[in-house]
Amino acid sequence: MSGNEGAGLFLSDKLRLLVDLFNGPHTPTELATLEKKHLSQVSRALGDLRKHGLVEVTKSGSRERYYKPTPVGYSMINEILRLTR
């Protein structure tokens, strides 16, 4: 497997997380459970998505961090969903 194939698989994981957030904010723990991934993998992916302006942190009165898409993230999700229909 070349380096690009591995990056594609990882990109796919990030896109799945972004789509998971489309229906509402989630904590990293919730996303890890939903996607059957290690919490560290999800946290790292969320950090990358945040760095690129696709997700943001919102708090819901608890100590947990909830992530949700930014307007740019919502636009990307809508485009992905449009292309896959």
Secondary structure, DSSP 8 states (H G I E B T S, - for coil): --HHHHHHHHHHHHHHHHHHGGGS-B-HHHHHHHHT--HHHHHHHHHHHHHTTSEEEEE-SSSSEEEEE-HHHHHHHHHHHHHT-
